[in-house]
Protein backbone atom coordinates (compact mmCIF):
# COMPACT_ATOMS: atom_id res chain seq x y z
CA UNK A 1 0.00 0.00 0.00
CA UNK A 2 2.80 2.40 0.98
CA UNK A 3 4.73 1.44 -2.17
CA UNK A 4 1.70 2.17 -4.36
CA UNK A 5 1.19 5.52 -2.63
CA UNK A 6 4.90 6.29 -3.06
CA UNK A 7 4.71 5.53 -6.78
CA UNK A 8 1.67 7.77 -7.19
CA UNK A 9 3.39 10.56 -5.29
CA UNK A 10 6.48 10.25 -7.48
CA UNK A 11 4.34 10.37 -10.62
CA UNK A 12 2.48 13.42 -9.29
CA UNK A 13 5.76 15.22 -8.54
CA UNK A 14 7.01 14.64 -12.08
CA UNK A 15 3.71 15.62 -13.71
CA UNK A 16 3.05 18.70 -11.55
CA UNK A 17 5.49 21.14 -13.28
CA UNK A 18 4.13 20.34 -16.75
CA UNK A 19 0.54 20.50 -15.50
CA UNK A 20 1.12 23.88 -13.83
CA UNK A 21 2.78 25.26 -16.97
CA UNK A 22 -0.05 23.93 -19.16
CA UNK A 23 -2.64 25.54 -16.87
CA UNK A 24 -0.84 28.88 -17.03
CA UNK A 25 -0.53 28.98 -20.82
CA UNK A 26 -3.79 27.33 -21.97
CA UNK A 27 -6.89 27.27 -19.67
CA UNK A 28 -6.13 30.45 -17.72
CA UNK A 29 -5.69 32.73 -20.78
CA UNK A 30 -8.89 31.29 -22.29
CA UNK A 31 -10.85 31.94 -19.09
CA UNK A 32 -9.31 35.40 -18.76
CA UNK A 33 -10.26 36.26 -22.34
CA UNK A 34 -13.83 35.06 -21.75
CA UNK A 35 -14.03 37.19 -18.58
CA UNK A 36 -12.66 40.32 -20.27
CA UNK A 37 -15.13 39.93 -23.17
CA UNK A 38 -17.85 41.28 -20.84
CA UNK A 39 -15.94 44.49 -20.17
CA UNK A 40 -14.94 47.63 -22.02
CA UNK A 41 -11.20 47.99 -21.51
CA UNK A 42 -8.32 49.66 -23.32
CA UNK A 43 -5.68 47.99 -21.08
CA UNK A 44 -4.83 51.41 -19.62
CA UNK A 45 -7.94 52.70 -17.84
CA UNK A 46 -10.29 50.93 -15.44
CA UNK A 47 -12.43 48.07 -16.76
CA UNK A 48 -16.14 48.84 -17.27
CA UNK A 49 -18.70 46.03 -17.22
CA UNK A 50 -20.88 46.09 -20.37
CA UNK A 51 -22.42 42.60 -20.37
CA UNK A 52 -23.03 41.24 -23.88
CA UNK A 53 -22.54 44.63 -25.58
CA UNK A 54 -19.17 43.57 -27.03
CA UNK A 55 -20.79 40.55 -28.69
CA UNK A 56 -23.62 42.71 -30.07
CA UNK A 57 -21.12 45.24 -31.42
CA UNK A 58 -19.07 42.42 -32.90
CA UNK A 59 -21.88 41.12 -35.09
CA UNK A 60 -22.81 44.64 -36.19
CA UNK A 61 -19.28 45.19 -37.49
CA UNK A 62 -19.16 44.55 -41.25
CA UNK A 63 -15.41 43.99 -41.13
CA UNK A 64 -15.85 41.20 -38.58
CA UNK A 65 -18.60 39.58 -40.66
CA UNK A 66 -16.40 39.74 -43.76
CA UNK A 67 -13.50 38.29 -41.73
CA UNK A 68 -15.68 35.26 -40.95
CA UNK A 69 -16.32 34.70 -44.66
CA UNK A 70 -12.63 35.15 -45.51
CA UNK A 71 -11.68 32.66 -42.81
CA UNK A 72 -14.21 30.14 -44.13
CA UNK A 73 -12.91 30.61 -47.69
CA UNK A 74 -9.31 30.02 -46.59
CA UNK A 75 -10.42 27.00 -44.54
CA UNK A 76 -12.28 25.43 -47.46
CA UNK A 77 -9.50 26.09 -49.98
CA UNK A 78 -6.82 24.87 -47.57
CA UNK A 79 -8.82 21.72 -46.84
CA UNK A 80 -9.28 20.88 -50.52
CA UNK A 81 -5.72 21.72 -51.58
CA UNK A 82 -3.90 20.06 -48.69
CA UNK A 83 -5.98 16.88 -48.46
CA UNK A 84 -6.26 16.24 -52.21
CA UNK A 85 -2.68 17.19 -53.06
CA UNK A 86 -1.28 15.50 -49.94
CA UNK A 87 -3.13 12.27 -50.74
CA UNK A 88 -2.08 12.45 -54.41
CA UNK A 89 1.59 12.88 -53.48
CA UNK A 90 1.37 10.10 -50.89
CA UNK A 91 -0.09 7.68 -53.45
CA UNK A 92 2.64 8.62 -55.93
CA UNK A 93 5.50 8.22 -53.44
CA UNK A 94 4.37 5.35 -51.18
CA UNK A 95 5.47 2.60 -53.60
CA UNK A 96 8.66 4.31 -54.74
CA UNK A 97 11.68 2.27 -53.64
CA UNK A 98 14.56 4.38 -54.95
CA UNK A 99 14.72 7.98 -53.74
CA UNK A 100 11.58 7.81 -51.57
CA UNK A 101 13.24 9.57 -48.62
CA UNK A 102 14.49 12.30 -50.95
CA UNK A 103 10.95 13.05 -52.17
CA UNK A 104 9.55 12.95 -48.65
CA UNK A 105 12.21 15.34 -47.37
CA UNK A 106 11.82 17.66 -50.36
CA UNK A 107 8.10 18.11 -49.75
CA UNK A 108 8.47 18.26 -45.96
CA UNK A 109 11.21 20.94 -45.82
CA UNK A 110 8.77 23.93 -46.13
CA UNK A 111 7.06 22.69 -42.97
CA UNK A 112 10.15 23.29 -40.85
CA UNK A 113 10.52 26.90 -42.04
CA UNK A 114 8.94 29.64 -39.95
CA UNK A 115 5.76 31.26 -41.21
CA UNK A 116 7.55 34.62 -41.18
CA UNK A 117 10.17 33.39 -43.64
CA UNK A 118 7.56 31.75 -45.87
CA UNK A 119 5.35 34.84 -45.80
CA UNK A 120 8.21 37.12 -46.88
CA UNK A 121 9.35 34.61 -49.52
CA UNK A 122 5.92 34.30 -51.12
CA UNK A 123 5.30 38.03 -50.85
CA UNK A 124 8.15 38.45 -53.32
CA UNK A 125 6.96 35.48 -55.41
CA UNK A 126 3.61 37.25 -55.89
CA UNK A 127 5.15 40.70 -56.49
CA UNK A 128 3.81 42.24 -59.71
CA UNK A 129 7.04 43.91 -60.90
CA UNK A 130 9.74 41.35 -60.11
CA UNK A 131 7.91 38.36 -58.62
CA UNK A 132 8.64 34.83 -59.80
CA UNK A 133 5.17 34.11 -61.20
CA UNK A 134 4.91 37.24 -63.36
CA UNK A 135 8.55 36.94 -64.44
CA UNK A 136 7.98 33.37 -65.66
CA UNK A 137 4.77 34.38 -67.46
CA UNK A 138 6.59 37.24 -69.17
CA UNK A 139 9.55 35.02 -70.13
CA UNK A 140 7.38 32.38 -71.81
CA UNK A 141 5.37 34.98 -73.71
CA UNK A 142 2.30 35.00 -71.48
CA UNK A 143 2.77 38.52 -70.14
CA UNK A 144 -0.91 39.23 -70.76
CA UNK A 145 -1.70 36.89 -67.85
CA UNK A 146 0.38 38.83 -65.33
CA UNK A 147 -1.69 39.79 -62.30
CA UNK A 148 -1.54 41.59 -58.99
CA UNK A 149 -1.72 38.29 -57.14
CA UNK A 150 -2.25 39.95 -53.75
CA UNK A 151 -5.08 42.15 -55.02
CA UNK A 152 -8.64 41.88 -53.69
CA UNK A 153 -9.55 39.43 -56.46
CA UNK A 154 -6.83 36.85 -55.85
CA UNK A 155 -5.53 37.42 -52.32
CA UNK A 156 -7.52 34.62 -50.61
CA UNK A 157 -6.42 32.10 -53.24
CA UNK A 158 -2.81 33.34 -53.01
CA UNK A 159 -2.76 32.95 -49.22
CA UNK A 160 -4.32 29.48 -49.45
CA UNK A 161 -1.72 28.33 -51.98
CA UNK A 162 1.08 29.65 -49.77
CA UNK A 163 -0.30 27.77 -46.76
CA UNK A 164 -0.69 24.63 -48.86
CA UNK A 165 2.97 24.87 -49.93
CA UNK A 166 3.99 25.02 -46.28
CA UNK A 167 1.81 22.22 -44.92
CA UNK A 168 1.09 19.75 -47.73
CA UNK A 169 4.31 17.85 -47.03
CA UNK A 170 3.29 17.30 -43.41
CA UNK A 171 -0.06 15.79 -44.40
CA UNK A 172 1.62 13.77 -47.16
CA UNK A 173 3.85 12.12 -44.52
CA UNK A 174 0.77 11.28 -42.42
CA UNK A 175 -0.94 9.69 -45.42
CA UNK A 176 2.17 7.74 -46.46
CA UNK A 177 2.46 6.28 -42.96
CA UNK A 178 -1.24 5.35 -42.95
CA UNK A 179 -1.18 3.80 -46.43
CA UNK A 180 1.99 1.85 -45.59
CA UNK A 181 0.13 0.36 -42.63
CA UNK A 182 -2.61 -1.15 -44.81
CA UNK A 183 -2.26 -4.93 -45.08
CA UNK A 184 -1.08 -6.00 -48.53
CA UNK A 185 -3.52 -8.91 -48.31
CA UNK A 186 -6.41 -6.42 -48.39
CA UNK A 187 -4.94 -4.59 -51.40
CA UNK A 188 -4.24 -7.82 -53.29
CA UNK A 189 -7.71 -9.20 -52.54
CA UNK A 190 -9.29 -5.98 -53.80
CA UNK A 191 -7.23 -6.09 -57.01
CA UNK A 192 -8.24 -9.73 -57.58
CA UNK A 193 -11.89 -8.64 -57.19
CA UNK A 194 -11.36 -6.04 -59.91
CA UNK A 195 -10.77 -2.91 -57.81
CA UNK A 196 -8.11 -0.87 -59.57
CA UNK A 197 -7.22 2.79 -59.95
CA UNK A 198 -9.85 5.21 -58.66
CA UNK A 199 -12.07 2.47 -57.24
CA UNK A 200 -9.16 1.01 -55.25
CA UNK A 201 -8.42 4.43 -53.77
CA UNK A 202 -12.01 5.35 -52.89
CA UNK A 203 -13.28 1.93 -51.79
CA UNK A 204 -10.23 0.46 -50.08
CA UNK A 205 -7.43 2.91 -49.30
CA UNK A 206 -9.43 5.93 -48.08
CA UNK A 207 -11.73 3.88 -45.76
CA UNK A 208 -8.63 2.20 -44.30
CA UNK A 209 -6.93 5.50 -43.49
CA UNK A 210 -10.02 7.34 -42.20
CA UNK A 211 -8.62 7.79 -38.65
CA UNK A 212 -5.55 9.55 -40.06
CA UNK A 213 -7.69 11.58 -42.47
CA UNK A 214 -9.81 12.70 -39.54
CA UNK A 215 -6.75 13.95 -37.65
CA UNK A 216 -5.47 15.67 -40.79
CA UNK A 217 -8.79 17.39 -41.48
CA UNK A 218 -9.12 18.58 -37.87
CA UNK A 219 -5.58 20.01 -37.97
CA UNK A 220 -6.23 21.82 -41.26
CA UNK A 221 -9.58 23.27 -40.19
CA UNK A 222 -8.48 24.40 -36.72
CA UNK A 223 -5.26 25.82 -38.16
CA UNK A 224 -7.17 27.72 -40.84
CA UNK A 225 -9.75 29.08 -38.38
CA UNK A 226 -6.96 30.79 -36.42
CA UNK A 227 -5.15 31.83 -39.61
CA UNK A 228 -3.03 34.83 -38.72
CA UNK A 229 0.69 34.84 -39.39
CA UNK A 230 0.69 34.52 -43.18
CA UNK A 231 -2.18 36.98 -43.65
CA UNK A 232 -0.56 39.57 -41.39
CA UNK A 233 2.95 39.22 -42.81
CA UNK A 234 1.92 39.29 -46.47
CA UNK A 235 -1.05 41.68 -46.50
CA UNK A 236 -1.88 42.83 -42.93
CA UNK A 237 -5.47 41.89 -43.75
CA UNK A 238 -5.53 44.02 -46.90
CA UNK A 239 -5.99 45.32 -49.42
CA UNK A 240 -9.04 47.10 -48.01
CA UNK A 241 -9.64 44.22 -45.52
CA UNK A 242 -9.93 41.73 -48.42
CA UNK A 243 -7.83 39.19 -46.50
CA UNK A 244 -8.93 40.11 -42.98
CA UNK A 245 -9.42 36.87 -41.03
CA UNK A 246 -10.93 36.45 -37.58
CA UNK A 247 -7.43 36.19 -36.10
CA UNK A 248 -6.13 39.36 -37.79
CA UNK A 249 -9.34 41.12 -36.71
CA UNK A 250 -8.68 40.07 -33.10
CA UNK A 251 -5.09 41.32 -33.24
CA UNK A 252 -6.02 44.61 -34.91
CA UNK A 253 -8.90 45.26 -32.50
CA UNK A 254 -7.09 44.34 -29.29
CA UNK A 255 -3.58 45.65 -29.91
CA UNK A 256 -3.91 48.34 -32.59
CA UNK A 257 -7.22 49.86 -31.51
CA UNK A 258 -6.79 48.92 -27.82
CA UNK A 259 -10.36 47.57 -27.69
CA UNK A 260 -9.38 44.61 -25.57
CA UNK A 261 -12.91 43.66 -24.54
CA UNK A 262 -14.12 43.54 -28.15
CA UNK A 263 -11.05 41.58 -29.20
CA UNK A 264 -11.64 39.10 -26.37
CA UNK A 265 -15.25 38.65 -27.51
CA UNK A 266 -14.00 37.83 -31.02
CA UNK A 267 -11.43 35.36 -29.65
CA UNK A 268 -14.10 33.68 -27.50
CA UNK A 269 -16.30 33.33 -30.59
CA UNK A 270 -13.39 31.77 -32.49
CA UNK A 271 -12.64 29.36 -29.65
CA UNK A 272 -16.25 28.17 -29.40
CA UNK A 273 -16.54 27.70 -33.19
CA UNK A 274 -13.27 25.73 -33.27
CA UNK A 275 -14.44 23.41 -30.49
CA UNK A 276 -17.84 22.84 -32.12
CA UNK A 277 -16.34 22.06 -35.53
CA UNK A 278 -13.80 19.66 -34.00
CA UNK A 279 -16.55 17.80 -32.10
CA UNK A 280 -18.75 17.56 -35.22
CA UNK A 281 -15.88 16.24 -37.38
CA UNK A 282 -14.89 13.64 -34.78
CA UNK A 283 -18.48 12.40 -34.39
CA UNK A 284 -19.04 12.23 -38.15
CA UNK A 285 -15.72 10.46 -38.75
CA UNK A 286 -16.40 8.00 -35.92
CA UNK A 287 -19.71 7.02 -37.54
CA UNK A 288 -18.00 6.52 -40.89
CA UNK A 289 -15.34 4.31 -39.27
CA UNK A 290 -18.04 2.18 -37.62
CA UNK A 291 -19.87 1.90 -40.96
CA UNK A 292 -16.73 0.58 -42.61
N, C-alpha and C positions, 0 to 999 in steps of 0.2 A: 504493500500500500504506500509506504513511504517512498519507495523507489519510483513508483508510478507518479506520485505527486512531484518528486524531484525532477523527473523527466519533463513533466508538464510545465514546471516552473522554468526549467532551462529553455524550453521551446518558447515560452512567453517572453523571456528576457531577450532572446535573439530576434523575435518578431516585433517586439515593442518599438524599437527605433524606426523601422520601416513603416509600421502602422501609424505612428505619430506623424512622421513626415508626410505620408499619404493623406492623412486627415487635414494637415495644414495646407497642402497644395491643391486638394481636390474638393472634398465636401464643404469645408469652411468657406472658401471663396464663392462657391455656388450659393450657399445659404446667405452669405453677406450680400451678394448681388441681388438675390430675391428680396431681401429685407430693404435694401436701398431703393429698389424699384417703386416703393410706395412713398418715396420722399422726393422733394425738389431740393437738389443739392449741387453746388458748383465746386465742391471739394475745398472751398475757401471759407465760405460763410456757414452759418448754422443750418442744419437740416430742417426742412419744413414738411410735415406730413401732408400728403395730398391724396391718399387713398389710391384709387384706380385711375386717377387723372392721367398719369404717364402712359398707361396702356391705351386710354381713349385717344390721347394726342398722337400716339404712335400710329394708330390705324387711320388717322385723319391725314397723316403725312404722305403725300404722293411719292416722295422719294423713297420712303420706307416700303411702300407697296410695290414700287418698281424694283426695289432691291430684292424683294421676295421672288418676283418673276425672273429676274436675272440669275438668282441663285438656283432656282428650279431649272432654268435653261442649261446652266453650267453642269448641274447635277445629271440631267438627262443625257447631255452630250458626252460627259465624262464616262458615264455608265456604259453607253453604247460603244464608244471608242475603245475604252480600256478592256472591257470584257470581250468584245468581238475580236479586237486585234490581239489581245493577250492570248486568247484561246487559239486563234489562227497560228500565231507564232509558236505556241506550245505544241500544237499538232505537227507543225513543220519540223520542229527541232527534236521532239521526244525520241524519234527513232534514228536520229543521226548518230553514227558511231564515231566518225572521225571529225574532230573539231567542235564537238557539242559544247564543251566547256567554254570554248572561245566565243561561240554565239551567245551563250547564256550570259557571260561576263559583259559582252559588248552591249547587250540590251539592258543589263542591270546597272551599268556604270552611272547613267543619269540619276538613278535613285539615290546614290550616295552623295551627290552634289547638293549644296544648300539651295533652298528656293531663291535666295537673294542672287546667287550666281546665275541660276537658270533664268530668272526674271530679266536680269541685265543682258544676258546673252541673247535671249529671244526678242528683247526690245530692239536690239540692233539687227536681228534677222528680219524683223518686220518693218524696219525703217524704210520709208519711201525712197529717199535719195540714194542711200548706199547699202541698203539691206540686202541680204543674201537672196531672198525670193525675187525681188524686183530686178536685181542684177542678173540672175539666171534667166529670167523671162526676157530681159532686154538682149542678152547675149545670144539666145536661140531664136531671136526674131519675133518674140511675142510681147514686145513692149506695150502693145495696146491693152494687154491684160494686167499691167501694173496697177496696184491698188494701194490705198492707205489702209493697211491691214489692221491698224488699231483705231480705225474710224468707227463711228456709231454703228455702221452697217455690219462690220465684220468682227468687232472687238470680242464679243462673246465666243465666237467660233475660234478666234485666234488664241484666247486664253485657254479654252478647252483643249486645243491641240497641244499647247505648251505643257499643260498638266498631264496629258496623255503621254507625251514624250518622256516626262519625268517618271511616271509611275507604271507604265505598261510592262516594263521589264520585271518589276516586282510581282505583278499578277501573273505574268508568264511563268515565273519560277514556281509559284503556287500551283498553277495548272499542270506544269510538267511533273511535279512531285505527285500530284493526285493521279494523273494518267498513268504514271509509272507504277503506281500501286494497284492498278486494275489487274486482276488475274488474267494471264494469257489464255487460259482455258475458256474464259467467258468470251474473249475477243475471237478466238478460233471457232468456237461453237456458233457465234453470230455470223461469221463469214461463211461457214458451212451452210447455214440456214439462208444464205443469200443477202445478208446485210453488209453492204459495202458503201464506201463513200459517205454521202450526206446522211443516209439512213443509219449507218454505223455510228456516226457522231451523235445524232439526235436521239437515237433509241437505246444506245448502249453506253457510250462514253459519258455524255452529259449527265444522265441519271446516276451513273456510278460516282461522279465527282460533285454531286449536289452539295454535300456538306462544305466542301472547299469553295464552291461557287457562292454559297450563302455568306461565308466569311468575307470573300472578296467583294461582293456586292455591298455588304454592310460597311466595309472600310471605305469604298468609293463614295457611297452616299453620305456617310457621316463626315468624311473629309471634304466633300464638295459643299455640304451645308455650311461648314465653317470656313469656306474659301476666303482667304484674306491676303496672304503674303504675295502671291503672284499678281493679283489684281491691284494691290497697293503699289508694288514696285514698278509695274509696267505702265499703269494708267492712273493710279490714285482714284479709281472709281470713275474716271472720265472716259471719253470726252462727254461733258454735259451729263454726268451721272449714268452714262450708257453701260458702264460695267460696275456700277455700285452694287455690291452684294450685302447681305445682312451683316456680315462680319466687318466690312469696311464702313458700313453705316454706324455700327456700334462704336468703332474706333473714332470715327469723325465726330460723332455726337458727344461721346464721353470725354475725349482728350483734346479735340480741337475746339469744340463749342463749350466745353466744360458743363454739359448737361448730363451729369453723372446718373441721375435718377432715370432719365429717359433712356440713356444707354443701357442701364441695368435692366430696364423693362424689355428692351429689344433682345438682350442676351438671355433673359429668362425665357422669352418666347422661343428663341433658337434652341435652347436646351430642351424644352418640352417637346418641340417638334422632332428633334433628333431622337429622343427617347421613344416617342410614339412610332416613328418610322422603323426604328430598330426592332421594336417588339413585333410590329406587323410583319416585317420581313422574316423574322425568326419563326413566327407562328405559321406563316404561309409555307416557308421552306420545309418546316418539320412535317407538315401535312403531305407535301410532295414526296418527301423521303419515305414516309409510311406507305404511301400509295405505291411506290416502286418496290 
